[in-house]
Amino acid sequence: MAMRDLTSLARRCVYGGVALALTAVTACGAGGGDAGDSGAAGASCEPASGKVTLDYWSWVPGMQNAVDVWNKKNPDIQVKLKTTPSGNAGTYQNLSNALKAGKAPDLGQIEYDSLASFRLKEGLRDISACPGVGAAGDEFVDWTWSQVQFGAGGKDGVWAVPQDTGPMALFYRKDVYDKLGLKAPATWEEYAAQARTLKKAGKYITHFSQTDPNWFTGLLWQNKATMFEREGDAWKVTVDRPESREVADYWQKMIDDKLVATDLQGFSPALYKAWNSGEVVTWISAAWGYGTIRDNAKSTSGKWAVAPMPQWKAGDSQAGNWGGSTTAVLGDTEHPAEASKFALWLNTDPTALEILNREGGLYPAAEAGLQLPALKQPVDFYGKQKIFDVFAEASANVDTDFTWGPTMTDTYRYLSDGTAGVIAGKSTLGDVLKDTGSQSADSLRKQALDVTGG
């Protein structure tokens, strides 16, 4: 049977009602399957007999430098890199279209929260039988490896290799804070009070973007407001829950009181201009965000600092997680062994890890990556603060039980579309939670998955 026919078979099996989760999924055909079946756990993974060229899509700055190192060392396995927009900005839709057309790359960068969506709709390759993969789990932070394993007890497949994580903290303009007599806020109540002080000084404390639903999800994550839960073989949609409402009501008031900039989108020239001018003075973001500010607000070098996320209850130390990616081997690849070998090297080799941290701003998922000298040193741009100490603490305080739904790309679209209405004054974030919950439940049902609630 041809590879594409087997991939289609795998997709039909999933659509037939098999529930997926990043924490507990029973794979169709578990325990065996035809040798080339991209959807079956335990599929064979034999190395090619000759030279191989792999196509890889990624949006990480500096990735070409890492690929160049690989290509120089591996003349028989060459990698061709295509630089793409970040996931929600276009890569995911392009990957989906390419998979449907049978023209997908061998490897693609996919965030943890979107893995299940691609597994459900488009097909990822199970690489658990590929050389080196079975023993690789110990090389990564525990919770990241569990997020790339689908199956009861994590035994039914490995669908990607962890690349980086996104523990969240508060980036803030220390020069502005010092001038106004402010200190890094310990609580969200303090943060809101600071927003009022900054507003009087002609500044916004931060921006609220309609195009970053992943960011808002990170805020929910900090408050242990998981959006999905498993009840046996069924899904329970919990987008609209008290913990989520607490977060939504807080930011709705910030929007209503015009304490946040609502005309700036994430990762936009307008936002970068506001950072450079001092119009916007904080950003609640992930570890990788240090490179975003550094590279796009160069005139502010030495003026920023990093502090833990504000807490809902004084004395707590909870952190959210925003993003973090994997290197996924896509379902139609003809070279899973070689693709897996490159993915493992890219995310465990010290030279590759150093390049991706230095040039791409990635906070590694590999245990060895956390020992990079750069993560132990003061950072000039941030006033010589050892900012990665803050992110290391945040990483240890991320709730690892947060569950992704199998159609997160749909859920994010509902959040983004709903937030546009909030910015326009036509609805509230509370309305968005309610609508996103019901729409997400409908999306699951359309995939023939069992759903309770929503």
N, C-alpha and C positions, 0 to 999 in steps of 0.2 A: 504494500500500500504506500502511496506517495506521502511525503512529509506533509504537504498541504492538506491532503485528505485526512491524515491522522490528526492534524491540528483542528480541523473542522469537527472531527469526531469528539475531540476533547471539549470543544466549546459547546457542542450539543449536549454533552453529558452534564456540564455545569448549568446550562440553561434549563435542564430538566428538573432542577430543584435541589441540587446539591449546594448547601450553604457554605460560603467561604468566610474565614476570619483570619486575621493575622495571628491570632492566638490559638484557635482551634478549628480546623477544617478537615473534613474527610474528603480526600481527593478521589475523583472518579477513577476507578481502576486501581485503587490502592493495593499494593502487594504484588503488582505485576503489570504487564502490558506489553504490547508489541514493541520491538526494539527501537523504533524511531518515534514513538508516540510522545509528542511534546507535552501532552496533558497528563500522562500517566506517571505516577510515582515510580521510581526505580528504573526509568528508561535508560537504555544503554548509552554510553558516551565514549565511542572509540575515536582515538586520534586519527587525523587524516594521514595519508601516506606520502603526500607531497607538500609543496609550498601552499600557503593559505594567505588570503587577504581578507581582513575583517573590516566591516564598516561600523563605526561607533558614533553615536550622536550624544553630545554633551554641551552644557552651557557654562561650565566652570572656566573662569579666566585662567590662562596659563596651562590649560590641559594639553595643548599641542607640545609644550616642552616636555611633559611627562611621556607623551606618546613617542616623541623623538628618541628619548632614552631607551624605551622599549624596542623600537624599530632597529636601533643600532645594535642592540644585544641579541635580537631575535630575527635574523634575516629570513627564516622560513615561515614566520608568522608576522606579517606586516599589518599594521592598523592604519586605516584611513579615517581621520577625524572630521566630522562635520559639526561646526559650532552652531548652536541653535539658541532661540530665546529660552528663558527659564520656563519651567513646566507649564504653569497656567497661562503664560504669555504666548503659547503657541506650539511648544514641542509636543505636548500630549495629543493635541488634535492632529498634528502632522504625523505622529507615530500611529495613531488610530487609523488615519487614512492610508498610510503606507502598509499597515498590516492587512487591511481589507483588500488592498490592491496587490498583495503579494510582493511588495517592494520594500519591506522593512529592513533596517540594518540588522547586523548580528547582535549588537549591543546597544543599549540605550540607558541614559540616566533617568531614573524614576524615583521619586520621593517615596518614603515608607507609606505615607497615607494613600498613595495612588496605586500601590502594587496590587492590592486586591481587585481594584477596578480593572486593571489590565489583565489580570488573571481571569477574571470573570468574562470580560467582553472580547478581549483580543488574543489572549494566549501568550504565556511566558513559558520558557523552557525549564523543565525540572533538571537541575544540574547536580542533583545529589549523587549520581553515579559517576560524575566526571572526576578525573584524577585530582587529588588534593582537596576536594571540596569537603569530603566527609570528616577530615581532621581539622578543618579550618575554624570551626566554631570557637575554639579556645583562644583564637587570636583576636577576637572582637569583644567589645563590651557586651555583657550577657544579653541585655534587653534588645540590642540591635540585631543580634543573631536570631533571637526568637521572632523578630518581626519579618524575617525573610523565610521562615519555615512555615509552611502551611500543612496542617494535619494534626490529628489527635496526638498529643504529646510531642509534636514537632517531628514525627517520623515519616511523614508522607511526601516530603519533598523539600528542596531548597530552590528558591526561585529567583535569587539575586545575591549579590555580595554587598554587604554594608560598606558605605563610603564615608559618610560624615553624619554628625548629629547637630541639633540646634537648640541646646539649652538656652533659656532666655534670661536676660538681665536688662538693666536700665542704662543706656548711653545718655549722658547729659553734659551740657556745656558748663563745665566747672567755672570758667571765667565769669559767665553770666550769673551763675548761682552765687559765687563769692561776692560779686558786686552788689547783689540784692540781699545778702545776708542769709541765703538759703543753704540748706544741707540736703544731701540725698535723702529722699523721703523713705521712711520705714513702712508706711502704710498707704493704702489707696486714699484714705481720708486726707492724709497729709499731701498727697499728690494733687488732689483736687483743690486744696487750699493754695498750693503753690501755683496752680493754673490761674487762679484769680489774681494773685500777686503779679504774675508775669503778664497777664492781660493788661493790667494797669500800666505796665512798663512798655506796652506796645508789642508784646511777643505772644506767641502761642507755645504752650508747653509741648504739644506734639500735633501730629496730623492724624486724621481718621480716614482711611482709604476704603473705597468701595471695591477696589480690585485686589485686596489682600485677605480673602476669607481664611486663608491658612493662619494669618496673624491673629485674627479674632479667635480662631480655634485654639491657638496657643494660650490666649487669655482664659478661655474656658477650661483648658487642661489644667492650668495652675489652680483653679478652684475645684478640681476633681469633678468637673461637669462633663463626664463622658457622654458622647452623643449616641452611642449604640451599646447594647448589651446582648449577651447570648442567653437564651432560655432553652436549654436542650438543643434541638436542631433548628429552633426558630430565632429570629431576630426581634429584639425590642428596640424601637426607636425612642431615644431619650433626649433628643435635641432640646425640647422645651421642658426643662426641669428647674426646680428652685435654685440650684447652684448656677445654672445658666442665666436665669432671670436676674440674679444678683449682679452678674457681670453686665448684662444688657442694660439694666436700669441705670447702673452707674455711668456707662458711656452715653446713654441717651441723655442724661442730665448734662453731661459735659458738652454734648452737641447742642442741646436746647439753649444752654447758657453761653453758647459761642466761645467756649474756652479752648476748643481744638480747631485746627484748620481743616475744613471739609472740602476745600477746592484743590487739594493736592493729592495726587495718586502716588502710590509707592513706586520707588525706582524710576522716578521721572526727573527730567531736567528741572522742572519747576520746584520739586522738593529739594533737589541738590542746591539750587539757588537760595532757597529759604534756609538751609543749613549754613551755607557760606555767609549769608548776610546776618544770621542770628535771629531771623524771624521765627524760626522753629528751633527749640533748644533741647528737646529730648527725643529719644526713640526707644521704645521697648522692643527689643529685637533679640535675635539669636547670636550665638558665638561668631557665626560667619559674617554677621553684620559689621564687625570691626573693619573689614576690608571695604565694605560698601561706603562707609563714611570716609575712611582714609583716602579712597580713590576718587571720591566725588565731592569732597569738601576740603580740598587741599589747603585752602587759605586758613583753615581753622586748626592747623597742626599745633599740638600742645595744649589745646583748649578743652578737650573732651576728657571725661572720666567715665568709669563704669562702676555701677553699684548693683546689688541684688534687686530683683523685682520688688516693688511695694507689695505688702501683704494685706490680706483681708482681715487678719486678726494680728494685733501686735504680738511680736515674739515668735510668730511662725516663720518658716523658711521655705515655703513651697515655691517651685519654679515650673513654668510651662516649657513646652518644647515647640519650636517652629521650624518645620522643615527637616533637613537631613535627608540624604539621598542614598541610593544604591546604584550599583552597576548591574543592570539586569540583562540576562541572555534571552533574546526574544525567540518566540516559538518557532519561527520558520527558518532559523539558522541551519545551515548545512554543516557547521563546524562548532558544535557545542563544546567539545573538549578544548579547542584552541581559544574559544571565546572565554571559557571559564578560567583558563590559565592566565589570560591577560587580565581579567577582572580581579583575580586573586592577587596578582602581582601589583596592579595599580593601587590596591587598597591595603597592602601590607608591606611593600618594599620601602625601606627607609628613604631612599632617594625620591621615589614618587610621592611619598607622604610629605616630605619636606617641600617639594615643588608645589603641591596642591595647597598646602597651608600657607606658604609664603606668597604665592601668586594668585591663588584662588580663594584664600580666606577660609578654607575648610577646617572645621574642628573634627579631627579624625575619629572614626568609629573603631579603628584598630587599637588594641591596648598599647602596642609599640608606638603608635602615633601620639599618644598622650604623653610620651616621654621625650618628644622632640625638644631640642634645646630652645627653640623659639618660643615654646609655650611656658618656659620657665624664666624667661627674660623680661625686663621692663620694655615697654613699647613706647618709642619716642613720640609717636603721634598722640598718644594718650597721656602726655605729661610724665613719661617714664614710669607709669603705673604697671604693675604686673597684672594686667587685666584678665589673663587666663586663669588666675587663681579664683577669680569670681565665677567664671564659667565652670570650673571644675567643681566648685561647691554647688552651683546650680544643677549641674548634671546629676549629682548625687541626690538631689531633692526633687527630681522629676518623677511623677507618678507613673510607674511602669505598667500599671494595669489599664491605662487608657486604651480603649478599643476602637479601631477603625471599622467603618462599615464597608461592605463590598462594592458600593457605588459612590465613593467619596467624590469623584469628579462631578457627579450630579449634585450632591449635597453642597459642594463648594459653589456651583453655579447658582443654586437657589439662594445661598447666603449672599453672594455678590449681587445678584439681581435685586434681592430684597433691600440690601443696603443702599443701592442707588435710590430707591424710593424714600428711604430714611433721610438721605442727604437732601433730597428734593422737598422734604417736609410733608410727604404724603403718607408716611406710616412711621412706626416706631420699631426699635430693635426687638422689643417684645413681640410685636406682630411678626417680625421676620423669623424669630425662633419658632413660633407656632406654625407658620406657613412652611418653613423649611422642614419641620418635623413631619408634617402630613405629606409633603411632596416627596421626601426621602422614603417614607413608607410606601408610597405608590411606586416609586422607582424600584424598590426591592420586589414588590409584587409583580411588576412587569417582567422581572427576571425569574419568575416562578419560585421565589424564595418565600418561606413561611415567615410571616410577620405578626407580631403582637404589638398593639399600641400604634400611635401615629395616625 
